[in-house]
Amino acid sequence: MFYEISLILSATPPLRTLKAEVVDWGSNKDQYNVGDKATAWISIKNTGDSEINSVEVRGGIEKDFLGKFIKLISDRLTVPIYRIRPGDTERYQYSGQIPNFPGRYRVKVKVLVEGEEIADVQKDITIVR
């Protein structure tokens, strides 16, 4: 009798470990005068072992009306960070003009990397004349 034995080896590809964290974020001031230029930034570090190719920021601005914050603006932005290699940190910065509406505001930001939420942060700012 003759027996044929076949051995099939298959390798399972390693799983991607996609991890990231916000290591710094904020604005250049906590209080602005009407007409000032405000600058906000966010720094994201790739703590996984795979490249990050997509970062999305979902932001909103609320204004304090008699002690309650009311949503004024809600937006989503695909941040122009095209790749973050494992171990690297990328910083995104945005500047804009402060409008002519004094008061207390709350800026809320959610950060998604490759569709997964990695941060949900907020900061209060004041605008004066």
C-alpha positions in Angstrom: 0.0 0.0 0.0 1.1 3.5 -0.8 -0.1 6.5 1.2 0.4 10.0 0.1 0.6 12.6 2.8 0.2 16.3 2.1 1.1 19.0 4.5 -0.5 22.4 3.9 1.0 25.3 5.8 -0.9 28.5 5.9 0.2 31.6 7.7 -2.4 33.9 9.3 -1.5 37.5 8.6 -0.8 39.4 11.8 -3.6 41.6 13.0 -3.3 45.3 12.6 -3.0 47.2 15.8 -4.4 50.6 15.2 -4.1 52.8 18.3 -3.8 56.5 18.6 -4.2 59.2 21.3 -4.5 63.0 21.4 -1.4 64.1 23.2 -2.0 67.9 23.1 -4.8 70.2 22.1 -6.0 73.6 22.8 -6.1 77.2 21.7 -3.7 80.1 22.0 -5.9 81.9 24.6 -8.8 81.4 27.0 -10.1 84.9 26.5 -10.3 86.8 23.1 -11.3 90.3 22.1 -13.8 90.7 19.3 -11.8 90.6 16.0 -8.8 88.7 17.5 -7.2 85.9 15.5 -7.7 82.6 17.3 -5.5 79.6 16.7 -6.5 76.1 17.8 -4.5 72.9 17.4 -4.6 69.2 18.0 -1.7 66.7 18.1 -2.3 63.0 17.5 0.2 60.2 18.2 0.1 56.8 16.6 0.7 54.4 19.4 -0.1 51.3 17.3 1.9 49.3 14.8 0.0 50.3 11.6 -0.1 53.6 9.7 -3.0 55.9 10.2 -4.5 57.2 7.0 -7.7 59.0 8.1 -8.3 61.5 10.9 -11.7 63.3 11.3 -12.5 66.0 13.8 -16.2 66.6 14.7 -16.5 70.0 16.3 -19.2 72.1 17.8 -19.5 75.5 19.4 -22.1 76.3 22.1 -22.9 79.7 23.6 -23.9 80.3 27.2 -27.4 81.7 27.5 -28.5 82.4 31.1 -26.3 79.6 32.4 -27.2 77.0 29.8 -25.0 76.2 26.8 -26.9 76.2 23.5 -25.4 74.6 20.3 -24.7 77.2 17.6 -22.4 75.3 15.2 -21.8 71.7 14.5 -19.4 70.5 11.8 -17.1 67.7 10.8 -13.8 68.1 9.2 -11.4 65.6 7.6 -8.1 66.8 8.9 -5.4 67.0 6.3 -3.2 64.5 8.1 -2.6 62.0 5.4 -0.5 59.5 7.2 0.8 59.0 10.7 3.5 56.3 11.0 3.7 54.1 14.1 5.4 56.1 16.9 5.0 59.4 15.1 2.9 62.5 16.2 1.2 64.8 13.8 -0.1 68.3 14.6 -3.0 70.1 12.9 -3.5 73.8 13.4 -6.4 76.1 12.3 -6.7 79.9 12.7 -9.8 82.0 12.3 -11.2 85.4 13.2 -13.2 85.9 16.4 -16.7 87.2 15.6 -18.5 90.2 17.0 -20.5 88.3 19.6 -19.1 88.7 23.1 -20.0 86.0 25.7 -18.9 82.7 27.1 -18.5 79.8 24.6 -17.8 76.1 24.9 -15.8 74.4 22.1 -16.4 70.6 21.9 -14.3 68.3 19.8 -14.5 64.6 19.0 -11.6 63.0 17.2 -11.9 59.9 15.1 -9.0 57.9 13.7 -9.9 55.4 10.9 -13.5 55.8 12.0 -12.9 55.0 15.7 -13.4 57.7 18.3 -10.2 58.3 20.3 -11.1 61.6 22.1 -14.0 63.7 23.2 -12.7 67.0 24.7 -14.1 70.5 25.4 -12.8 73.9 26.4 -14.6 77.1 27.5 -13.5 80.4 26.1 -14.7 84.0 26.6 -15.1 86.7 24.0 -15.1 90.4 25.2 -15.2 93.7 23.4 
